[in-house]
Amino acid sequence: MKVKEITLIGGGLAGCLLAVFLARRRFPVRVFERLPDMRKHRIPAGRSINLSLSVRGIHALKAVGLYGEIERHLVAMPGRMIHDREGNLLYQPYGRDESAVHYSVERAVLNKILLDGAEAAGAQLFFGEKCEELDFKDRLLQLHREADGHRRTVPFETVIGTDGAGSAVRRVMIVQKGIDCRDEHLPHGYKELAIPPRPDGSFALEKNALHIWPRGDFMLIALPNRDGSFTATLFLPHSGPESFRTLADEPAVLGFFETEFADALPLMADPVHDFLNHPTGVLGTIRCFPWHVADKALILGDAAHAVVPFHGQGMNCAFEDCVVLDRLLDEHEDFESLYLDFEARRKPNAEAIADMALENYVEMRDSVRDPKFHLRKHIEWLLEERHPGRFIPRYAMVMFHRIPYAVAKTRGDIQAGIIERLSKPINRVDDADLALADRLVAERLQPAASMTEYNDY
């Protein structure tokens, strides 16, 4: 496939990883990023929720030889630690063995390593250059350097938008090409808070866990950092009895934390100040189609399919996009057929993970408190042990395998029906009707495709 240059808009996680993949194939690659170089300048944190790196993302990083450098910055999370209102703790492992683990990683640390990797692979990086407009007919890109107001127009041959949920490339595709796009906002937002290390530098909470304070319609979570701190995030409705609208002053905020998160409150640096002064983040899902314009443009990652963060798969899904696009380069001789094939393969999976992420929000903030939830989890593990390769818990399919998201959702829905039937009449896993369980699994679930097949995905 011959091309003079591939232009990427957005030098975040997906843009940098894709630049590495493309440059390693000796494509001329240039990346335009609207922010300054974060390796040289302090950049506002923005959407700083800690990232959850799991099998799909790890596979992508290993494919470009960067995982070894990133691995030392990871903190393992093999389970959830549930905090109730009284401060009681309940640890819920994600699986039956040590392979069921994902990792907390700081966004800035990962992005810097990927920037170095893109540069080392041969990509040209341009910072402080905001994409303002695209002319698809004449293949021209309008850039604005915000530091000094300079504007310039540069030609492009093909452009890939890796510029996140607020994608400028997607916006132009909507205006000029009329692509269908829905931005589905949740009635909830989020605030970033902080739990610092103890004075001796140790972790104030269990290090190797995702901490959750589930409270029904809202929740607090905390993910560990390598320096002993935790990045905490409060997810809360925008309006209602307990919401960002009603918690408008110090007494209200303090009273809220004393009631709902009494065990976390003394561990936080200054939660009332942070709550009142940090911006309120927006949570939403982007669903759009098509993702390409002939051979001229493509969007991928959050630019094409941003998801809410409740399954920890936004970054992993974007990294998987890069893996799939790289593999498809071997199968196509022109960019239009490449882009068409890419969106046909990835769109169903993007829809599936978007739906599962929304469902997982309900699980995290509410279902984990229900004894029946724990019963269903234990039945899942029991059936996984009895029927390996046929029954794989949906959470495991998403987090700990590279089974396509659409397959995970379809199989997960079938398995949920089996679990519901088995768990409804009982309160203990020992009372499960194993003969019925074996029959339902045999009747409703075909053996999962081999992991070898999925590993080529």
NUTIMAR-57242 format. One record per residue (C-alpha): residue number from 1; z, x, y. Coordinates in steps of 0.1 Angstrom, whole numbers, plus 5000, padded with zeros to 4 digits. Layout:
BEGIN
+--------+------+------+------+
: kolmar :   zz :   xx :   yy :
+--------+------+------+------+
:    NUM :    Z :    X :    Y :
...
+--------+------+------+------+
END
This chain:
BEGIN
+--------+------+------+------+
: kolmar :   zz :   xx :   yy :
+--------+------+------+------+
:      1 : 5000 : 5000 : 5000 :
:      2 : 4988 : 5016 : 5032 :
:      3 : 5006 : 5010 : 5065 :
:      4 : 5009 : 5030 : 5097 :
:      5 : 5045 : 5020 : 5103 :
:      6 : 5071 : 4995 : 5093 :
:      7 : 5092 : 4982 : 5122 :
:      8 : 5128 : 4970 : 5115 :
:      9 : 5146 : 4949 : 5141 :
:     10 : 5184 : 4954 : 5136 :
:     11 : 5202 : 4985 : 5126 :
:     12 : 5232 : 4969 : 5108 :
:     13 : 5240 : 4970 : 5072 :
:     14 : 5208 : 4954 : 5058 :
:     15 : 5185 : 4971 : 5082 :
:     16 : 5199 : 5005 : 5075 :
:     17 : 5198 : 5000 : 5037 :
:     18 : 5163 : 4987 : 5038 :
:     19 : 5152 : 5016 : 5060 :
:     20 : 5165 : 5040 : 5033 :
:     21 : 5146 : 5022 : 5006 :
:     22 : 5114 : 5022 : 5026 :
:     23 : 5116 : 5058 : 5039 :
:     24 : 5123 : 5071 : 5004 :
:     25 : 5089 : 5056 : 4995 :
:     26 : 5075 : 5077 : 5024 :
:     27 : 5067 : 5047 : 5046 :
:     28 : 5069 : 5056 : 5083 :
:     29 : 5099 : 5035 : 5094 :
:     30 : 5114 : 5029 : 5128 :
:     31 : 5145 : 5008 : 5135 :
:     32 : 5153 : 4992 : 5168 :
:     33 : 5190 : 4983 : 5173 :
:     34 : 5203 : 4965 : 5204 :
:     35 : 5237 : 4981 : 5204 :
:     36 : 5245 : 5018 : 5211 :
:     37 : 5248 : 5043 : 5183 :
:     38 : 5282 : 5034 : 5168 :
:     39 : 5286 : 5070 : 5155 :
:     40 : 5287 : 5082 : 5191 :
:     41 : 5301 : 5051 : 5211 :
:     42 : 5329 : 5027 : 5205 :
:     43 : 5314 : 4994 : 5198 :
:     44 : 5332 : 4960 : 5202 :
:     45 : 5343 : 4949 : 5168 :
:     46 : 5326 : 4915 : 5170 :
:     47 : 5325 : 4899 : 5136 :
:     48 : 5349 : 4923 : 5121 :
:     49 : 5360 : 4905 : 5089 :
:     50 : 5365 : 4931 : 5063 :
:     51 : 5337 : 4932 : 5038 :
:     52 : 5340 : 4925 : 5001 :
:     53 : 5317 : 4949 : 4981 :
:     54 : 5309 : 4938 : 4946 :
:     55 : 5285 : 4946 : 4918 :
:     56 : 5253 : 4935 : 4935 :
:     57 : 5260 : 4956 : 4966 :
:     58 : 5273 : 4986 : 4945 :
:     59 : 5240 : 4985 : 4925 :
:     60 : 5220 : 4987 : 4958 :
:     61 : 5240 : 5016 : 4972 :
:     62 : 5238 : 5035 : 4939 :
:     63 : 5200 : 5030 : 4939 :
:     64 : 5197 : 5050 : 4972 :
:     65 : 5223 : 5075 : 4963 :
:     66 : 5249 : 5065 : 4988 :
:     67 : 5276 : 5049 : 4967 :
:     68 : 5294 : 5082 : 4960 :
:     69 : 5300 : 5087 : 4997 :
:     70 : 5312 : 5051 : 5003 :
:     71 : 5334 : 5050 : 4972 :
:     72 : 5362 : 5070 : 4987 :
:     73 : 5366 : 5044 : 5015 :
:     74 : 5371 : 5014 : 4991 :
:     75 : 5403 : 4996 : 4982 :
:     76 : 5402 : 4978 : 4948 :
:     77 : 5410 : 4941 : 4947 :
:     78 : 5413 : 4929 : 4911 :
:     79 : 5430 : 4896 : 4921 :
:     80 : 5444 : 4873 : 4947 :
:     81 : 5480 : 4872 : 4959 :
:     82 : 5489 : 4836 : 4969 :
:     83 : 5517 : 4832 : 4995 :
:     84 : 5533 : 4797 : 4997 :
:     85 : 5552 : 4784 : 5027 :
:     86 : 5585 : 4796 : 5012 :
:     87 : 5573 : 4831 : 5008 :
:     88 : 5569 : 4829 : 4970 :
:     89 : 5541 : 4850 : 4955 :
:     90 : 5517 : 4842 : 4927 :
:     91 : 5492 : 4868 : 4916 :
:     92 : 5459 : 4855 : 4902 :
:     93 : 5437 : 4881 : 4885 :
:     94 : 5400 : 4875 : 4888 :
:     95 : 5393 : 4881 : 4852 :
:     96 : 5406 : 4892 : 4818 :
:     97 : 5400 : 4929 : 4821 :
:     98 : 5396 : 4957 : 4847 :
:     99 : 5359 : 4951 : 4852 :
:    100 : 5367 : 4920 : 4872 :
:    101 : 5373 : 4937 : 4906 :
:    102 : 5357 : 4938 : 4940 :
:    103 : 5365 : 4961 : 4969 :
:    104 : 5375 : 4959 : 5005 :
:    105 : 5356 : 4981 : 5029 :
:    106 : 5356 : 4983 : 5066 :
:    107 : 5323 : 4973 : 5082 :
:    108 : 5321 : 5001 : 5107 :
:    109 : 5327 : 5028 : 5081 :
:    110 : 5300 : 5014 : 5058 :
:    111 : 5275 : 5010 : 5087 :
:    112 : 5280 : 5046 : 5098 :
:    113 : 5273 : 5059 : 5064 :
:    114 : 5242 : 5038 : 5061 :
:    115 : 5230 : 5050 : 5095 :
:    116 : 5233 : 5086 : 5084 :
:    117 : 5215 : 5077 : 5052 :
:    118 : 5186 : 5060 : 5070 :
:    119 : 5182 : 5090 : 5093 :
:    120 : 5184 : 5115 : 5064 :
:    121 : 5157 : 5095 : 5045 :
:    122 : 5134 : 5099 : 5075 :
:    123 : 5137 : 5067 : 5094 :
:    124 : 5135 : 5068 : 5132 :
:    125 : 5165 : 5051 : 5149 :
:    126 : 5163 : 5037 : 5184 :
:    127 : 5196 : 5024 : 5199 :
:    128 : 5203 : 5001 : 5229 :
:    129 : 5169 : 4984 : 5225 :
:    130 : 5170 : 4947 : 5223 :
:    131 : 5141 : 4927 : 5209 :
:    132 : 5133 : 4900 : 5235 :
:    133 : 5099 : 4888 : 5223 :
:    134 : 5072 : 4892 : 5196 :
:    135 : 5035 : 4885 : 5200 :
:    136 : 5023 : 4878 : 5165 :
:    137 : 4986 : 4874 : 5175 :
:    138 : 4983 : 4908 : 5192 :
:    139 : 5012 : 4924 : 5172 :
:    140 : 5032 : 4934 : 5202 :
:    141 : 5070 : 4938 : 5205 :
:    142 : 5089 : 4935 : 5238 :
:    143 : 5120 : 4956 : 5241 :
:    144 : 5147 : 4956 : 5267 :
:    145 : 5170 : 4987 : 5271 :
:    146 : 5201 : 4970 : 5285 :
:    147 : 5217 : 5003 : 5297 :
:    148 : 5192 : 5008 : 5325 :
:    149 : 5172 : 4976 : 5325 :
:    150 : 5140 : 4993 : 5313 :
:    151 : 5115 : 4971 : 5294 :
:    152 : 5086 : 4982 : 5273 :
:    153 : 5060 : 4967 : 5250 :
:    154 : 5052 : 4985 : 5218 :
:    155 : 5026 : 4976 : 5191 :
:    156 : 5036 : 4970 : 5155 :
:    157 : 5018 : 4966 : 5123 :
:    158 : 5044 : 4947 : 5103 :
:    159 : 5079 : 4938 : 5114 :
:    160 : 5110 : 4929 : 5093 :
:    161 : 5139 : 4911 : 5110 :
:    162 : 5172 : 4924 : 5097 :
:    163 : 5190 : 4914 : 5129 :
:    164 : 5216 : 4891 : 5115 :
:    165 : 5226 : 4854 : 5119 :
:    166 : 5215 : 4854 : 5156 :
:    167 : 5181 : 4869 : 5147 :
:    168 : 5157 : 4873 : 5176 :
:    169 : 5128 : 4876 : 5150 :
:    170 : 5138 : 4842 : 5135 :
:    171 : 5140 : 4826 : 5169 :
:    172 : 5105 : 4837 : 5178 :
:    173 : 5092 : 4825 : 5144 :
:    174 : 5108 : 4791 : 5151 :
:    175 : 5092 : 4788 : 5186 :
:    176 : 5058 : 4803 : 5178 :
:    177 : 5052 : 4793 : 5142 :
:    178 : 5074 : 4762 : 5139 :
:    179 : 5093 : 4774 : 5108 :
:    180 : 5120 : 4749 : 5097 :
:    181 : 5156 : 4761 : 5105 :
:    182 : 5190 : 4745 : 5103 :
:    183 : 5221 : 4761 : 5116 :
:    184 : 5250 : 4742 : 5098 :
:    185 : 5283 : 4750 : 5116 :
:    186 : 5316 : 4744 : 5099 :
:    187 : 5342 : 4724 : 5118 :
:    188 : 5364 : 4755 : 5114 :
:    189 : 5364 : 4789 : 5132 :
:    190 : 5384 : 4821 : 5128 :
:    191 : 5405 : 4846 : 5146 :
:    192 : 5410 : 4883 : 5138 :
:    193 : 5446 : 4894 : 5135 :
:    194 : 5462 : 4926 : 5122 :
:    195 : 5489 : 4938 : 5098 :
:    196 : 5497 : 4975 : 5106 :
:    197 : 5510 : 5000 : 5080 :
:    198 : 5547 : 5004 : 5077 :
:    199 : 5563 : 5032 : 5098 :
:    200 : 5560 : 5056 : 5068 :
:    201 : 5523 : 5047 : 5065 :
:    202 : 5526 : 5026 : 5034 :
:    203 : 5512 : 4991 : 5029 :
:    204 : 5533 : 4962 : 5040 :
:    205 : 5519 : 4940 : 5013 :
:    206 : 5506 : 4946 : 4978 :
:    207 : 5477 : 4970 : 4983 :
:    208 : 5453 : 4960 : 4955 :
:    209 : 5449 : 4923 : 4962 :
:    210 : 5432 : 4898 : 4985 :
:    211 : 5461 : 4880 : 5001 :
:    212 : 5457 : 4843 : 5008 :
:    213 : 5481 : 4819 : 5025 :
:    214 : 5464 : 4785 : 5015 :
:    215 : 5475 : 4756 : 5036 :
:    216 : 5451 : 4728 : 5027 :
:    217 : 5429 : 4724 : 5058 :
:    218 : 5434 : 4760 : 5069 :
:    219 : 5443 : 4794 : 5056 :
:    220 : 5452 : 4830 : 5064 :
:    221 : 5437 : 4859 : 5045 :
:    222 : 5444 : 4896 : 5046 :
:    223 : 5422 : 4924 : 5031 :
:    224 : 5435 : 4960 : 5027 :
:    225 : 5422 : 4991 : 5046 :
:    226 : 5425 : 5027 : 5035 :
:    227 : 5449 : 5036 : 5063 :
:    228 : 5476 : 5012 : 5050 :
:    229 : 5468 : 4984 : 5074 :
:    230 : 5454 : 4949 : 5066 :
:    231 : 5427 : 4931 : 5084 :
:    232 : 5439 : 4895 : 5086 :
:    233 : 5418 : 4865 : 5094 :
:    234 : 5430 : 4830 : 5103 :
:    235 : 5406 : 4802 : 5095 :
:    236 : 5415 : 4770 : 5113 :
:    237 : 5398 : 4737 : 5124 :
:    238 : 5384 : 4736 : 5160 :
:    239 : 5401 : 4703 : 5166 :
:    240 : 5428 : 4682 : 5150 :
:    241 : 5466 : 4682 : 5147 :
:    242 : 5467 : 4719 : 5138 :
:    243 : 5437 : 4735 : 5154 :
:    244 : 5424 : 4760 : 5180 :
:    245 : 5424 : 4731 : 5205 :
:    246 : 5461 : 4722 : 5201 :
:    247 : 5474 : 4758 : 5197 :
:    248 : 5469 : 4766 : 5234 :
:    249 : 5501 : 4784 : 5245 :
:    250 : 5526 : 4809 : 5232 :
:    251 : 5553 : 4784 : 5221 :
:    252 : 5528 : 4764 : 5201 :
:    253 : 5513 : 4795 : 5184 :
:    254 : 5546 : 4810 : 5176 :
:    255 : 5559 : 4777 : 5162 :
:    256 : 5528 : 4774 : 5141 :
:    257 : 5532 : 4809 : 5126 :
:    258 : 5569 : 4804 : 5120 :
:    259 : 5563 : 4772 : 5101 :
:    260 : 5531 : 4781 : 5081 :
:    261 : 5532 : 4819 : 5077 :
:    262 : 5569 : 4829 : 5080 :
:    263 : 5566 : 4858 : 5056 :
:    264 : 5535 : 4873 : 5073 :
:    265 : 5547 : 4868 : 5109 :
:    266 : 5572 : 4898 : 5110 :
:    267 : 5545 : 4921 : 5094 :
:    268 : 5519 : 4914 : 5122 :
:    269 : 5515 : 4936 : 5152 :
:    270 : 5513 : 4909 : 5179 :
:    271 : 5499 : 4877 : 5164 :
:    272 : 5506 : 4854 : 5193 :
:    273 : 5488 : 4878 : 5218 :
:    274 : 5459 : 4883 : 5193 :
:    275 : 5456 : 4846 : 5187 :
:    276 : 5454 : 4837 : 5224 :
:    277 : 5432 : 4867 : 5234 :
:    278 : 5408 : 4874 : 5206 :
:    279 : 5376 : 4854 : 5206 :
:    280 : 5372 : 4825 : 5182 :
:    281 : 5345 : 4832 : 5157 :
:    282 : 5319 : 4807 : 5145 :
:    283 : 5313 : 4799 : 5108 :
:    284 : 5279 : 4786 : 5097 :
:    285 : 5251 : 4786 : 5073 :
:    286 : 5215 : 4794 : 5082 :
:    287 : 5189 : 4776 : 5061 :
:    288 : 5153 : 4783 : 5071 :
:    289 : 5118 : 4784 : 5056 :
:    290 : 5094 : 4801 : 5054 :
:    291 : 5107 : 4836 : 5059 :
:    292 : 5074 : 4853 : 5067 :
:    293 : 5044 : 4851 : 5090 :
:    294 : 5013 : 4862 : 5071 :
:    295 : 5015 : 4900 : 5068 :
:    296 : 5030 : 4904 : 5102 :
:    297 : 5066 : 4896 : 5098 :
:    298 : 5095 : 4889 : 5074 :
:    299 : 5132 : 4881 : 5078 :
:    300 : 5158 : 4889 : 5052 :
:    301 : 5196 : 4891 : 5049 :
:    302 : 5216 : 4871 : 5074 :
:    303 : 5185 : 4866 : 5095 :
:    304 : 5170 : 4844 : 5068 :
:    305 : 5201 : 4830 : 5050 :
:    306 : 5235 : 4837 : 5067 :
:    307 : 5264 : 4822 : 5047 :
:    308 : 5300 : 4816 : 5053 :
:    309 : 5323 : 4844 : 5041 :
:    310 : 5343 : 4826 : 5015 :
:    311 : 5326 : 4841 : 4984 :
:    312 : 5324 : 4876 : 4999 :
:    313 : 5286 : 4876 : 4992 :
:    314 : 5269 : 4878 : 5026 :
:    315 : 5265 : 4915 : 5025 :
:    316 : 5260 : 4917 : 4988 :
:    317 : 5232 : 4891 : 4989 :
:    318 : 5215 : 4910 : 5018 :
:    319 : 5217 : 4943 : 4998 :
:    320 : 5202 : 4925 : 4968 :
:    321 : 5174 : 4913 : 4991 :
:    322 : 5166 : 4950 : 4998 :
:    323 : 5167 : 4958 : 4960 :
:    324 : 5143 : 4930 : 4952 :
:    325 : 5119 : 4938 : 4981 :
:    326 : 5118 : 4975 : 4970 :
:    327 : 5110 : 4965 : 4934 :
:    328 : 5083 : 4941 : 4945 :
:    329 : 5065 : 4969 : 4964 :
:    330 : 5054 : 4982 : 4930 :
:    331 : 5037 : 4949 : 4923 :
:    332 : 5017 : 4942 : 4955 :
:    333 : 4989 : 4958 : 4974 :
:    334 : 4993 : 4940 : 5007 :
:    335 : 5022 : 4928 : 5028 :
:    336 : 5013 : 4891 : 5029 :
:    337 : 5015 : 4887 : 4991 :
:    338 : 5046 : 4909 : 4990 :
:    339 : 5064 : 4887 : 5016 :
:    340 : 5053 : 4855 : 4999 :
:    341 : 5065 : 4866 : 4965 :
:    342 : 5098 : 4879 : 4980 :
:    343 : 5107 : 4846 : 4997 :
:    344 : 5097 : 4826 : 4966 :
:    345 : 5121 : 4846 : 4945 :
:    346 : 5150 : 4849 : 4969 :
:    347 : 5150 : 4814 : 4986 :
:    348 : 5165 : 4796 : 4956 :
:    349 : 5192 : 4822 : 4952 :
:    350 : 5200 : 4822 : 4989 :
:    351 : 5204 : 4784 : 4988 :
:    352 : 5226 : 4787 : 4957 :
:    353 : 5250 : 4812 : 4972 :
:    354 : 5252 : 4793 : 5004 :
:    355 : 5264 : 4762 : 4985 :
:    356 : 5288 : 4782 : 4963 :
:    357 : 5303 : 4799 : 4994 :
:    358 : 5311 : 4765 : 5010 :
:    359 : 5326 : 4753 : 4977 :
:    360 : 5348 : 4784 : 4975 :
:    361 : 5363 : 4777 : 5009 :
:    362 : 5379 : 4746 : 4995 :
:    363 : 5391 : 4765 : 4965 :
:    364 : 5407 : 4793 : 4986 :
:    365 : 5424 : 4771 : 5012 :
:    366 : 5435 : 4743 : 4989 :
:    367 : 5427 : 4743 : 4952 :
:    368 : 5445 : 4775 : 4944 :
:    369 : 5478 : 4757 : 4951 :
:    370 : 5471 : 4731 : 4923 :
:    371 : 5486 : 4737 : 4888 :
:    372 : 5455 : 4722 : 4873 :
:    373 : 5434 : 4749 : 4890 :
:    374 : 5453 : 4775 : 4871 :
:    375 : 5450 : 4756 : 4839 :
:    376 : 5412 : 4754 : 4844 :
:    377 : 5411 : 4791 : 4850 :
:    378 : 5429 : 4799 : 4818 :
:    379 : 5406 : 4776 : 4798 :
:    380 : 5377 : 4794 : 4814 :
:    381 : 5390 : 4827 : 4801 :
:    382 : 5397 : 4813 : 4767 :
:    383 : 5361 : 4800 : 4764 :
:    384 : 5348 : 4833 : 4777 :
:    385 : 5367 : 4851 : 4749 :
:    386 : 5355 : 4827 : 4722 :
:    387 : 5319 : 4826 : 4734 :
:    388 : 5310 : 4859 : 4749 :
:    389 : 5275 : 4860 : 4764 :
:    390 : 5273 : 4822 : 4764 :
:    391 : 5303 : 4812 : 4786 :
:    392 : 5308 : 4833 : 4817 :
:    393 : 5330 : 4819 : 4845 :
:    394 : 5310 : 4811 : 4876 :
:    395 : 5331 : 4833 : 4898 :
:    396 : 5324 : 4862 : 4874 :
:    397 : 5287 : 4855 : 4873 :
:    398 : 5286 : 4857 : 4911 :
:    399 : 5310 : 4886 : 4917 :
:    400 : 5309 : 4908 : 4886 :
:    401 : 5273 : 4904 : 4873 :
:    402 : 5239 : 4905 : 4888 :
:    403 : 5229 : 4872 : 4873 :
:    404 : 5207 : 4854 : 4899 :
:    405 : 5228 : 4832 : 4921 :
:    406 : 5207 : 4801 : 4912 :
:    407 : 5213 : 4807 : 4875 :
:    408 : 5250 : 4812 : 4882 :
:    409 : 5252 : 4779 : 4901 :
:    410 : 5233 : 4759 : 4874 :
:    411 : 5253 : 4773 : 4845 :
:    412 : 5285 : 4770 : 4866 :
:    413 : 5280 : 4733 : 4872 :
:    414 : 5276 : 4727 : 4834 :
:    415 : 5306 : 4748 : 4826 :
:    416 : 5327 : 4729 : 4853 :
:    417 : 5319 : 4697 : 4834 :
:    418 : 5331 : 4712 : 4802 :
:    419 : 5363 : 4725 : 4817 :
:    420 : 5370 : 4692 : 4834 :
:    421 : 5367 : 4673 : 4801 :
:    422 : 5390 : 4697 : 4783 :
:    423 : 5416 : 4700 : 4810 :
:    424 : 5419 : 4664 : 4821 :
:    425 : 5442 : 4651 : 4793 :
:    426 : 5464 : 4683 : 4790 :
:    427 : 5488 : 4704 : 4811 :
:    428 : 5490 : 4735 : 4789 :
:    429 : 5461 : 4758 : 4778 :
:    430 : 5477 : 4758 : 4743 :
:    431 : 5469 : 4721 : 4740 :
:    432 : 5432 : 4725 : 4746 :
:    433 : 5410 : 4709 : 4719 :
:    434 : 5392 : 4740 : 4707 :
:    435 : 5370 : 4722 : 4683 :
:    436 : 5357 : 4700 : 4711 :
:    437 : 5354 : 4730 : 4734 :
:    438 : 5333 : 4749 : 4708 :
:    439 : 5310 : 4719 : 4703 :
:    440 : 5305 : 4713 : 4741 :
:    441 : 5297 : 4749 : 4747 :
:    442 : 5272 : 4750 : 4718 :
:    443 : 5255 : 4717 : 4729 :
:    444 : 5253 : 4724 : 4767 :
:    445 : 5250 : 4761 : 4772 :
:    446 : 5221 : 4783 : 4760 :
:    447 : 5230 : 4819 : 4755 :
:    448 : 5228 : 4838 : 4788 :
:    449 : 5199 : 4861 : 4791 :
:    450 : 5207 : 4897 : 4783 :
:    451 : 5223 : 4918 : 4810 :
:    452 : 5194 : 4942 : 4805 :
:    453 : 5170 : 4915 : 4818 :
:    454 : 5192 : 4908 : 4848 :
:    455 : 5197 : 4945 : 4855 :
:    456 : 5159 : 4946 : 4863 :
:    457 : 5163 : 4918 : 4888 :
+--------+------+------+------+
END
